[in-house]
Amino acid sequence: MFYIFTSSCKVFCFASYVLATFLPTAANSSDEDYYNLQKHDNGSNLHERARKVLELTWRTTHIKPGWRREKRSDDGDIIESRRGPSRRIFRLTARIELPPRKLLEELFHKIEQVPSWNPTIVKSEIIQKIDEHTDITYQATSKIAAGIISSRDFVVLRQWAEKEGHFIAAARSTSNNFKPEQDGIIRAHSGPGCWLISPIEHEPNASKIQWVMDTDLKGWLPRFVVDRAFPGAMEEFMTHLRKHVRELNSNK
């Protein structure tokens, strides 16, 4: 759904998102269900799988205790983390100068345009449209460090909904059947995650956004290196997003 890749941190992350691990029915227990999805699965099955991810991530965004602050950016973004059974989960909370529905459009509906404003993404495409709220997408990043760190890619089942006055766009990795692994690119994994986009009272042209990310980059990168790099990577993604938003607002 949403990826970040940063040369300054020498690591990239997919904006995909939330901890399956902090709820009693941890999503790790049903990973096989998502990896075994087939191209011929009917739309209702895919929609239902995506709905479960969305409901899981919606509940996760409302978990309050247990987060540790990692940093506060110069733009005021708060980045936090908490420990899961297999890896650390990260959450970023920010303000974006764009109405909630317009922000959802940029982050979800216009995913194929992401490479035009995020220079670290080399490919972004919808590979299967399931319905107006649900699809399967593919994104790939560029290499960094003179090719020492190779490209990563993701195949992701996504769904958005409007709930209680908020927009939520949820995603998680799904079966390679939808897009075979590519030579020279490491297929990374995103656990259940989301963007939660909320209105700000009396400010119709701004949004509060919460991004929760649960990502396994695969490959040889040590876990502690990835954990140290994620906050800076998330911050850099927001820099690209804000620049894009400023351009949108200046063209009104």
C-alpha positions as CSV (number, residue, x, y, z in Angstrom):
1,M,0.0,0.0,0.0
2,F,2.5,2.6,1.2
3,Y,6.2,2.1,0.9
4,I,9.2,4.1,2.0
5,F,12.7,3.7,1.0
6,T,15.5,6.0,2.3
7,S,19.1,6.3,1.3
8,S,19.9,8.2,4.5
9,C,18.8,5.3,6.6
10,K,20.0,2.7,4.0
11,V,16.8,0.8,4.4
12,F,13.3,0.8,3.0
13,C,10.0,0.0,4.6
14,F,6.6,-0.7,3.3
15,A,3.8,1.3,4.7
16,S,2.0,-1.6,5.8
17,Y,1.3,-1.6,8.9
18,V,-0.2,-3.0,11.9
19,L,0.4,-5.4,14.6
20,A,-1.4,-8.6,14.3
21,T,0.5,-9.6,17.3
22,F,-1.1,-7.5,20.0
23,L,-4.6,-8.9,19.6
24,P,-5.7,-12.3,21.0
25,T,-6.2,-13.7,17.5
26,A,-2.8,-12.8,16.2
27,A,-2.7,-12.5,12.4
28,N,0.4,-14.6,12.3
29,S,-1.8,-17.6,12.9
30,S,-3.6,-17.0,9.6
31,D,-0.7,-16.0,7.4
32,E,-1.1,-19.2,5.4
33,D,-4.7,-18.3,4.5
34,Y,-3.4,-15.2,2.7
35,Y,-0.3,-16.8,1.1
36,N,-2.6,-19.5,-0.3
37,L,-5.0,-17.1,-2.1
38,Q,-5.2,-17.9,-5.8
39,K,-5.9,-15.8,-8.8
40,H,-9.1,-17.7,-9.4
41,D,-10.4,-17.0,-5.9
42,N,-13.7,-15.2,-6.3
43,G,-14.1,-11.5,-5.4
44,S,-16.2,-12.2,-2.3
45,N,-13.5,-14.3,-0.8
46,L,-10.8,-11.7,-1.4
47,H,-13.1,-9.0,-0.1
48,E,-13.8,-10.9,3.1
49,R,-10.1,-11.6,3.7
50,A,-9.4,-7.9,3.3
51,R,-12.3,-6.9,5.6
52,K,-10.8,-9.0,8.4
53,V,-7.5,-7.2,8.0
54,L,-9.3,-3.9,8.1
55,E,-11.2,-4.8,11.2
56,L,-8.0,-6.0,12.9
57,T,-6.1,-2.9,12.2
58,W,-9.0,-0.7,13.2
59,R,-8.9,-2.3,16.6
60,T,-5.2,-2.0,16.8
61,T,-5.2,1.8,16.2
62,H,-7.2,2.1,19.4
63,I,-4.7,0.3,21.6
64,K,-3.2,3.0,23.8
65,P,-0.8,1.5,26.4
66,G,2.6,0.0,25.6
67,W,3.9,2.4,23.0
68,R,7.4,3.9,23.5
69,R,8.3,7.2,21.9
70,E,11.2,6.9,19.5
71,K,11.4,10.5,18.3
72,R,9.6,13.7,17.4
73,S,10.4,15.1,14.0
74,D,11.0,18.8,13.2
75,D,7.5,18.8,11.6
76,G,6.0,17.6,14.9
77,D,5.4,14.0,13.9
78,I,5.5,11.5,16.8
79,I,7.1,8.1,16.1
80,E,6.5,5.3,18.6
81,S,7.2,1.6,18.8
82,R,6.3,-1.4,20.8
83,R,7.6,-5.0,20.9
84,G,5.8,-7.8,19.1
85,P,6.7,-11.5,19.4
86,S,8.9,-11.5,16.3
87,R,9.7,-7.8,15.6
88,R,9.1,-4.2,16.7
89,I,6.0,-2.4,15.4
90,F,6.1,1.3,14.6
91,R,3.5,4.0,14.7
92,L,3.6,7.5,13.3
93,T,1.1,10.3,14.1
94,A,1.1,13.4,12.0
95,R,-0.8,16.4,10.7
96,I,-1.2,16.8,6.9
97,E,-2.6,19.9,5.3
98,L,-5.1,18.1,3.1
99,P,-8.8,17.2,3.7
100,P,-9.3,13.6,4.8
101,R,-11.0,12.4,1.7
102,K,-8.4,14.0,-0.6
103,L,-5.6,12.4,1.5
104,L,-7.2,9.0,1.2
105,E,-7.4,9.6,-2.6
106,E,-3.7,10.3,-2.8
107,L,-2.6,7.4,-0.5
108,F,-5.0,4.7,-1.7
109,H,-6.8,5.4,-5.0
110,K,-3.8,7.0,-6.7
111,I,-1.2,4.4,-5.7
112,E,0.0,4.0,-9.3
113,Q,1.1,7.7,-9.2
114,V,3.2,7.3,-6.1
115,P,6.5,7.0,-8.1
116,S,5.9,10.6,-9.4
117,W,6.3,12.1,-6.0
118,N,8.2,9.4,-4.0
119,P,11.5,8.9,-5.9
120,T,12.4,5.7,-4.0
121,I,9.5,3.8,-5.6
122,V,10.3,2.5,-9.1
123,K,7.1,0.6,-9.8
124,S,3.6,0.8,-8.4
125,E,0.6,-0.9,-9.9
126,I,-2.8,-2.3,-9.2
127,I,-2.7,-5.9,-10.4
128,Q,-6.2,-6.9,-9.6
129,K,-9.3,-4.7,-8.9
130,I,-11.7,-6.6,-6.7
131,D,-14.3,-3.9,-6.0
132,E,-14.5,-0.2,-5.3
133,H,-12.9,-0.7,-1.9
134,T,-10.6,-3.6,-2.4
135,D,-7.6,-4.5,-4.6
136,I,-4.3,-6.2,-4.9
137,T,-1.2,-4.1,-5.6
138,Y,2.5,-4.4,-6.4
139,Q,5.3,-2.0,-5.6
140,A,9.0,-2.2,-6.0
141,T,11.8,0.0,-4.6
142,S,15.1,1.0,-6.1
143,K,18.5,-0.3,-5.0
144,I,20.7,1.7,-2.7
145,A,24.3,1.9,-1.5
146,A,25.6,1.2,-5.0
147,G,23.5,-1.9,-5.2
148,I,24.8,-3.4,-2.0
149,I,21.2,-3.3,-0.6
150,S,19.0,-4.8,-3.3
151,S,15.5,-3.8,-4.3
152,R,12.5,-5.1,-2.4
153,D,9.0,-5.6,-3.6
154,F,5.6,-6.3,-2.0
155,V,2.3,-7.9,-3.2
156,V,-0.4,-6.6,-1.0
157,L,-4.2,-7.1,-0.4
158,R,-5.8,-3.7,0.4
159,Q,-9.1,-2.3,1.5
160,W,-10.4,1.0,2.6
161,A,-13.6,2.0,4.5
162,E,-15.2,4.9,6.3
163,K,-15.8,4.2,10.0
164,E,-17.1,6.5,12.7
165,G,-16.1,9.6,10.8
166,H,-12.6,8.4,9.9
167,F,-11.1,6.8,6.8
168,I,-9.0,3.7,7.2
169,A,-6.9,2.1,4.5
170,A,-5.6,-1.3,5.6
171,A,-3.2,-3.8,3.9
172,R,-1.2,-6.9,4.3
173,S,1.0,-9.1,2.1
174,T,-0.7,-11.8,0.2
175,S,0.1,-14.7,-2.1
176,N,2.9,-14.6,-4.7
177,N,0.4,-16.3,-7.1
178,F,-0.7,-12.8,-7.9
179,K,2.8,-11.7,-9.0
180,P,5.7,-14.1,-9.2
181,E,8.9,-13.2,-7.5
182,Q,11.2,-11.1,-9.8
183,D,14.9,-11.8,-10.5
184,G,17.2,-9.5,-8.4
185,I,14.4,-8.3,-6.1
186,I,13.8,-9.6,-2.6
187,R,10.1,-10.2,-1.8
188,A,9.5,-8.6,1.5
189,H,6.5,-9.1,3.9
190,S,4.1,-6.7,5.4
191,G,2.0,-7.8,8.4
192,P,-1.5,-6.2,8.8
193,G,-1.2,-2.4,8.8
194,C,-3.0,0.7,8.0
195,W,-3.4,4.5,7.5
196,L,-6.1,5.9,9.8
197,I,-7.1,9.4,8.5
198,S,-9.1,11.6,10.8
199,P,-10.7,15.0,10.5
200,I,-9.5,17.9,12.7
201,E,-12.3,19.9,14.3
202,H,-12.9,23.3,12.7
203,E,-10.1,22.7,10.2
204,P,-11.7,21.1,7.1
205,N,-8.5,21.4,5.0
206,A,-6.3,19.4,7.3
207,S,-6.1,15.8,8.6
208,K,-4.7,13.8,11.4
209,I,-3.0,10.7,10.2
210,Q,-1.9,7.6,12.1
211,W,0.3,5.1,10.3
212,V,1.0,1.8,11.9
213,M,3.6,-0.5,10.3
214,D,4.7,-4.1,10.8
215,T,7.3,-5.0,8.2
216,D,9.8,-7.8,7.6
217,L,12.3,-6.8,4.9
218,K,13.7,-10.3,4.6
219,G,17.2,-10.8,3.2
220,W,20.3,-10.4,5.3
221,L,19.6,-7.1,7.2
222,P,20.0,-7.6,11.0
223,R,16.8,-6.9,12.9
224,F,18.5,-4.3,15.2
225,V,19.7,-2.4,12.2
226,V,16.2,-2.3,10.7
227,D,14.7,-1.2,14.0
228,R,17.1,1.7,14.3
229,A,16.5,2.8,10.7
230,F,12.6,2.7,10.7
231,P,11.9,6.0,12.5
232,G,14.2,7.9,10.1
233,A,12.7,6.0,7.1
234,M,9.1,6.9,8.2
235,E,10.2,10.5,8.7
236,E,11.6,10.7,5.2
237,F,8.5,9.3,3.7
238,M,6.5,12.1,5.4
239,T,8.9,14.6,3.9
240,H,8.1,13.3,0.4
241,L,4.4,13.3,1.2
242,R,4.3,16.8,2.5
243,K,6.2,18.1,-0.6
244,H,3.6,16.4,-2.8
245,V,0.8,18.0,-0.7
246,R,2.3,21.4,-1.0
247,E,2.3,21.1,-4.7
248,L,-1.3,19.9,-4.8
249,N,-2.3,22.9,-2.7
250,S,-0.4,25.4,-4.8
251,N,-2.1,24.2,-7.9
252,K,-5.7,24.7,-6.6
